[in-house]
């Protein structure tokens, strides 16, 4: 496994990988890797002739400096995991190498996907994500891009970015985005690098998110099966109440029509409901989402 930290060494390293075959997988991460990231790597290793993983804590996507500062960093452990999973190249640049040295971040028209839900609570966050993913794709022209549904809205934003870039990038049709299901622990807690910042007691409370998903699924099941109307506002209100009872401080709990960010209007309107949540446990902000269908 090769570790590359500077742009000037990237070209030769990529050429060596491209000789292995036409498909190159890219898995962007911010490090502090866990089995959720591992699932993305495993899929990429299965699918592609060669796999690149980027480990870069992207300053452009943090809207709170203190959050960026204490984001967990575990380089040695990350490299050991990546090696064991069969990743071929790790792109691990310093901040200046990635977003400095005269590089101007482009402003993308993200079609409003960046200003609702998570984007409304974290202004500028998705523009920063799109800018750095765009930069990664310029540096690492891949055929396949792997991202987690844990960051559902991010998947939609990156899909929009790919559409904007299609026909313009070094790979003519641009990469295919693979959305990988969320990996959870035995009690349903979505794995996240931020879980490292939680105490045992807080981890117990965080599992209340999965308990709430189970309750919402059960509450929705009869009317989903029958296609009959139900009081969505009360369902969301009760969901919020349960999250608070679990010790979380929710910012939002919203139902969208799966595959979009549009509000889910109930069984009669079609589509399936996906619940999106963000909230706080102490000083740590968590997000999660779940398809509320059987
Ligand atoms: P991050 O390092 O948090 O930026 O995440 C890097 C990639 O891993 C993103 O595409 C995430 O959606 C994905 N990811 C993070 N947590 C999980 C998880 N529990 N299951 C699946 N994918 C995940």
Boltz pocket constraint, residues with backbone or C-beta under 6 A from the ligand:
constraints:
  - pocket:
      binder: B
      contacts: [[A, 28], [A, 29], [A, 30], [A, 31], [A, 35], [A, 36], [A, 37], [A, 39], [A, 40], [A, 146], [A, 147], [A, 148], [A, 149], [A, 150], [A, 151], [A, 180], [A, 181], [A, 182], [A, 183], [A, 184], [A, 190], [A, 191], [A, 192], [A, 193]]
      max_distance: 6.0
